Amino acid sequence: MPDTEGHPARAEMDLLTVLSALADPLRYQVVTALLREPAGAERHCSSFGLPISKSTRAHHFRILREAGLIRQVDRGNSRKARLRREDIESRFPGLLDLIAQNAPADDSSAPSRANH
């Protein structure tokens, strides 16, 4: 059962749900950007430079969170996202390597400073 914020436990992460979340190019871009960050790094959801409205961005991050790909944490008046590397690697060994190898060549979502 997901926690109160919608994060599934590791054992509840489902491959079809994860692949469905990754099928959207914007969500894939978020995951690849987080893969480029050091382990445990957190980024503001707005720091990815997605060309969409705030409500649509919230929808995409909800999909990523409910699939178990990211953990969102409230930091004051904002939310930050962190890739659930250990959970993903434990549940689906090699998936993150495949994602990293197939990352978009031109990723404009890289932050200008660490941990935006």
C-alpha positions in Angstrom: 0.0 0.0 0.0 1.4 3.4 -1.0 2.3 5.8 1.8 0.2 8.8 2.6 1.9 10.8 -0.2 1.4 8.1 -2.8 4.9 6.6 -2.9 4.6 2.8 -3.3 6.7 0.4 -1.3 9.6 -1.2 -3.2 7.7 -4.5 -3.4 4.6 -2.7 -4.9 6.5 -1.2 -7.8 5.1 -2.8 -11.0 7.1 -3.0 -14.2 4.2 -2.1 -16.5 3.4 0.9 -14.4 7.0 2.0 -14.4 7.3 1.5 -18.2 4.1 3.4 -18.8 5.4 6.3 -16.7 8.6 6.3 -18.7 6.8 6.1 -22.1 6.1 9.9 -21.9 9.1 11.9 -23.3 8.8 14.6 -20.6 8.8 12.1 -17.8 11.7 10.2 -19.4 13.5 13.5 -19.5 13.0 14.1 -15.8 14.3 10.6 -14.9 17.4 11.0 -17.2 18.1 14.4 -15.7 17.9 12.9 -12.2 20.2 10.1 -13.3 22.8 12.7 -14.1 22.7 14.1 -10.6 24.7 12.6 -7.7 22.9 9.8 -5.8 20.4 11.4 -3.3 20.3 14.7 -5.1 17.0 16.6 -4.9 15.7 19.1 -7.4 12.7 21.5 -7.5 10.1 20.2 -9.9 10.3 23.6 -11.7 14.1 23.2 -12.3 13.6 20.7 -15.1 12.5 23.4 -17.6 9.6 21.5 -18.8 7.6 23.6 -21.4 4.2 22.9 -19.7 1.9 24.5 -17.2 2.3 24.1 -13.5 -0.8 21.8 -13.3 0.4 19.6 -16.1 3.9 19.4 -14.5 2.2 18.3 -11.2 0.4 15.6 -13.1 3.6 14.3 -14.6 5.4 14.2 -11.3 2.4 12.4 -9.7 2.7 9.7 -12.4 6.4 9.3 -11.6 5.8 9.3 -7.9 3.0 6.7 -8.1 5.1 4.5 -10.3 7.8 4.6 -7.7 10.4 6.3 -9.8 10.8 9.4 -7.7 10.2 10.4 -4.1 8.8 13.9 -3.6 9.6 15.7 -0.4 8.1 19.0 0.9 10.9 21.5 1.6 9.2 24.6 3.0 6.9 26.0 0.4 8.1 23.8 -2.4 8.5 20.2 -3.4 11.7 18.5 -4.4 12.1 15.3 -6.4 14.7 12.6 -5.9 15.2 9.5 -8.0 14.6 6.2 -6.0 17.8 4.6 -7.4 18.2 1.9 -4.8 14.5 0.8 -5.0 14.5 0.8 -8.8 17.8 -1.1 -9.1 16.7 -3.6 -6.5 13.3 -4.2 -8.1 14.3 -3.9 -11.8 18.1 -4.6 -12.0 19.7 -2.9 -15.0 16.7 -0.6 -15.8 18.6 2.6 -14.8 21.6 1.6 -17.0 19.2 1.1 -20.0 17.6 4.5 -19.3 21.1 6.2 -19.0 22.3 4.6 -22.2 19.1 5.8 -24.1 19.0 9.3 -22.6 18.1 12.1 -25.0 21.2 13.6 -26.6 20.1 17.2 -26.0 18.8 17.5 -22.5 18.2 21.1 -21.6 17.0 20.2 -18.1 20.4 20.1 -16.6 20.6 22.6 -13.7 23.0 25.5 -13.8 23.7 24.9 -10.1 23.7 21.7 -8.0 20.4 20.8 -6.2 18.1 23.5 -7.5 
